[in-house]
Amino acid sequence: MPTCLALKRPATNATFVARKGSGDTSELQKSPILRGFKTHQEQPDLLHPTSPEEPLFRNAQLARQLPSEARKVLAEHLVQQQAALWADEAAKERLLVLWRSVAGWADLILQWAAENGLMGSVETVQSLMDGEAAEGQEFYGAPRELIMAALQELVRRNRATLFRGSSGSEGVKFLSA
């Protein structure tokens, strides 16, 4: 018997998650709504897939929740589809559900740096998350894990360099093309 759960979020349509089959032939089906789980807010969701109380994994109206194994499978599937990333790779207890790709977040940060004349200059990672210059940007207030993933993408593209200062603070230098 498949494990299923209907999920409903405010300002969204219902979604359906089911695990079909058993063993190695299991296939997870998910609606695209999971990728945009909270697009009505400005930030990605930081979820705890080990918790049955997490809204994505339960429906109070139906008094149903996704079993522990199904939550793990769903979380891994979202990571594989690049719709989420582990905020704590080792423990896998905190999942960041993305409604924009990491590359998309990297593009926003790079565009902001270019528009503000920050190419070739150094900024602290903290200032990207909550600094005055970043206020009003979509990445303002984003979880540190998301900012770091986006900056790693810029490093991969040779558009930024990450470093740790003598005070222990993390910094980024934005590089021109």
N, C-alpha and C positions, 0 to 999 in steps of 0.2 A: 504494500500500500504506500503510495507516495506521501511524503510529508508536504503539506501545503499551508499557506498562510496568506490571507488577503490583507494587504496593508493600505491604509488610507491616510493621507496627509492633508492638512488644510490647504486650500488653493491648488490642489492637484487632483488628478484622476486616481482611481484605485489602481493598484498594481497586483500582480499575482506572481508568486514565487513557488516553484515546485521542484522537487528532486525526484526524478523518475528512474526506475530501475534499481539495481543493487550492485554492490561490488565494483569491479573495474568498469562496468558499462554505465555507471551513473552519469546522468547528464543534467546539468543545472540549467534551468530556463529562467530568464529574468526579463522584465520589461525595461525599456530604455529609461523609464522614470527613475530607476535607481541611480543612474548617472547624474540626473538633475534633482537628486533627493531634496535639496533645499535651495533651488535657484531663486526662490523668492527672498532669500537672505543673501547678503553679499559675500559670505565666507563659506568655504567648504565645511562639512561636518566632521567633527572628531568623534568617532564612535568607539564603543567598547564592545566588540563582538563576543566577549566572554560573558557579558551581562545579559540575562534574559529580559531585563527591564528596558533595554535600549528600544526606543520607539520604532526604529526600522525593523526590528525583529519581533514585534508583538502587536496585537490588535486588541485593545481593551474591550471594544464593543462585542467582539466575537469570543472574548476570553480565550484567545489562542496565542501561542507564541512558537517561534521557530525553535526546534530542539538544538541543543549545543552542537552536535555534529553538523547539522545543516547550516548553522551560523558560521562555523569554520569554513565549510565548503563555499558558501556565498562570499565570505570575506576574501578567500584565496582567489576565487573567480574574478572578483572586482579588481584585485591587484593584478592578476594576469591580463585583464582587459585594459589596464592602465586607467581604470575609472576610480582607483583608490591607491593609496600607498600606506605602508605600515609606518606609523609615527615612532614606533619602537621595534625595529626589525628583529631584534633578538627575542623579545618576550612575546611579540605579536598579540598584544592586549589592547592597543590603541590604533584604530584604523581611520585614516583621513579619506573621506569620500569626496571625490573631486567632481565638480561640474564643469571644469575647464581643465584641459591637459596641463601637465607640468610645463611643457613647451610653451603653451599659451600664457601661463603665468610668467615665464621667463621673458617672453616677448613684451608683456606689459611693463615689467621692471626695466628692461633695456630701453624701451620707448620713453619711459619716465626719465631715466638717466640722461638720455640724449636731449630731450626737451628742456631739461633743467641744467644743461651745460656741465654734466657730471662725468663726461667721458674723460678718462685719464686721471680722474680724482678718486679719492678714497672715501668710502662711507662705512659706518658701522652697520652690521646686520641689524642690530637693535633699532637703528634709525629708520631702516626700511619698514620695520614692523610697527613702530609707533612714534617716529620722529615727526616734527612739525612740517618738514618739507614733503613728507609722504602723505600728509592728511588729505583726505578726499580721493585718494587713489584706491582702486579696487583691492590692492594687496595690503592696504593699511589695516592693521589689526589681525592679519592672517597668522595662523600658527607658525611658530618658528620652523617646524618641520617642512612646511610648504615652502617658505622663503628659502630655506637651505636647498631643497630639491630644485627649485627654480634657478638658484645661483649655480648649483652644480651643472645644470643644463647649459648655462651661459659659459661656464668654465669649459665644458665639453666642446662648445662652439668656438672657443678661443675669444670670447667676448668679455670675459671677466677673470680675475684672479682672486682667490680666497686666501686669507692669512689670519693668523692670530697675533695680536699685538702683545707687547711686553706686560700690559695690565691684564691680559687674559681675554680681552674683548675680541670678537671676531669682526673682521673687516672684509670689504670687497672693493676691488679697483675695477672700474668699468673700462673696457678696451674698445677702441675704434676698430672698424672693420679693416 
